[in-house]
Amino acid sequence: MTWPRSATTAIVAVFAVLGIFLLDCSVHTPEVKITGEKTALENQILGTYSQVKEDVWMIASVRSTNPDSQITVSEDKRAVLTAIQNREFNKDDIDEFKRSGVVGENLRGLLEIRPNEQFENDPQYRKLVEEIVGEENQDRETIMRRIIDINPSIQSADQAKVENVFAKLNRESANPGEWIQLPDGQWFKKEKSN
């Protein structure tokens, strides 16, 4: 069977137009973000941490509106509230230690002393750094334990994971020029973000 010339031309024209449309169209794959186990755990830890910090401000608000009120708080909760307040109190000293390079953020979510000349040669300065870093690390550990205790999806065996999340958070929030330790154990001074 042979097609008339006009029918053949019409079919070729249809295929040509379809070809142009197909070539002109681009296929865009949708952006898919996969939330893995680690990201979900990070979100749980950070959410619990925010909740714990909010408790401090709620208790402070109640006390400021009614100083005579008696607030009943468990010992564990009191310890974490004190830890958060201590961290606020020591923040200026810690920031100064980080700027001077005598402390850095380690891979466990804690501060680590990185001795410099002043630390080595000034006993009073050394004592101050050791004391405040010790307090800060104790406070951080108290907060991490509380997060594990109050979050049913995080087990005691997840302590290392909680430390890793806090270490990552501390690395990300470190200022340029401050010492940070990477998960592989290497230390370096954080560079400026782009």
N, C-alpha and C positions, 0 to 999 in steps of 0.2 A: 504494500500500500504506500503510495506516495502522497505527500501532503502538498497542497497547493502552495505556491511560493509565498503568498501573503500569510498563510497560516504558519509556515515555518519561520518567517520573519517575526511574526507576533510571539511565537514561543521563545525564540532567541532573545527578543526584546524583554520579555517577562523575566527570563533567567538572568539577563544582564542587569536589569533593575534590581532583582533580588540579590544578585551578587554584590552590587554597589551598596545596597542597604546592609548586607551582612558584613562587608568589609568596613563600612562606615561605623557600624555599631561596635562598641567595645563592651566587653564583659567585665564588670567590676565585682570582684568578690567582696562580700561584706566583711567588715573588720570584726574579727572575733577575738575577744579577750578571754583567755582561759584562766579561771581562778583555781589554781592548784591548791593542794593541801597546805603548803607553806603560807600562801597569801591568805587563806581562810584563817589559819592560826594567827598570823600577824594581825588580822582584823579583830579577832577575838581578844587578843592580848591588849591591843591598843584601845579597844572599846572598854575593856575592863579597867584599864589604867585611867582612862578619862572619867569613868564612873567613880573610881576611888578618889581622884583629885576633886571631883565635884562634891563629894561628901565633905571634904575639908571646908569648902566654901559655904556649904549649907549649914554646917554646925557653927561656923563663924558668924553667919548671918543670924541664926537663932540667938546666939549669945549677945550679939550687938543690939538686937531689938529688945531683948529681955535679959539683962545681965544676971538677974536672980534665978533664972530658970536652971533646973537641974537636968542635964542631958545624960541619959544612960547610954554608954558606949562600951562595947566589949573590949577586953584587953588587947586582942589582936587588932581591932579597928583603931583603938587609941594609939597603938604602936605605929601603924602605918600613917595615921594623921600626924603624929609627931615627926615621923620620917620626912613627910612632905614639907612640913613647916621648917624642919632643920635644913632641908635642901634649899629652900628659899632664903633662909638666913645666911647660908654659906655660899650662895651663888656668886656674889661679887668676888670673893677670894678665889673660888674655883676658876672663874673666868680669867682672873689675873694670872693664876698659875698656868692656865692653858696658853695665854698670850706669851708668857715668858718661856714656855716650852718645857717647864719642869714636870708637867703631867700631860698625859694623853688618854684617849679613849681606847681601851683594849677590846679584844674580841669577845669578852664575856659580859660586856655591858657595864664594866666597872672602870674607874680611873686607875691609872698605873703611873707611878713616879718614874720620870725619865731624868735622872740627875743631870744638872747643869753646874756651871762653875759656882754660882751663888749657893746652890743647895749643898755642894761639897765643902765650901769654905765658911759658911755662916751657920753655926749650930742653932741659933734661935730661929732662923728662917727654915732650916731643915726640920726642926721640931714642929713648927707651925704647919708646914706642908704635910708632914706625916700625920699630924693630928687631924687636920681638916680632911685630907684624903681618906683617912680611916673612918671618920664620921660619915662622909659621903658614901663610901662603899657599903658601910653597914646600913645606911638608909636605903640605898638602892636594892640591897639584898632583901631587906624587910618588905619593900614594895613588891618585888618579884615574887616572894613567898606568898604575900597576900593575894596577888593576882591568881596564883595557882590554887590557893585555898578557896577563893570565892567563885571561881569559874569551873563549873562541873565538867566541861569538855576538855579541860587541861589537867593532866595528871602530874603527880610529883615526878614521874619519870621524864616529864617534858621540861625539866629545869633547864637543860642545855638549850632547848629550843627557845625558851623564854629569854634566856641570856642572849642568844643570837639575835632575837628581834630587837631587844634593847640596844645591843651593840650596833645594829644596822641603823636604828633611829638616832643614836648618838653620833655615828659617822656622818649621817646625812645632815644633822643639825650643827656639826662642827663648823667653825669659821675657817676661812683660808689662813694657812700658816700654823694651824693647830695640829698636833700629833694625833694620828689615828692608826689603829692596827687593823689590817685586812683579815678576812677569815682564814687566809693561808698563814697568818702569823707575822707577815712583814709589816714594819712600821714605816710610815712616811708622813710628811707634812701635807695636809690637804691643800690642794690648789684652788684657785678661783674657779667658780662655776661659770659656765658659758651662758 
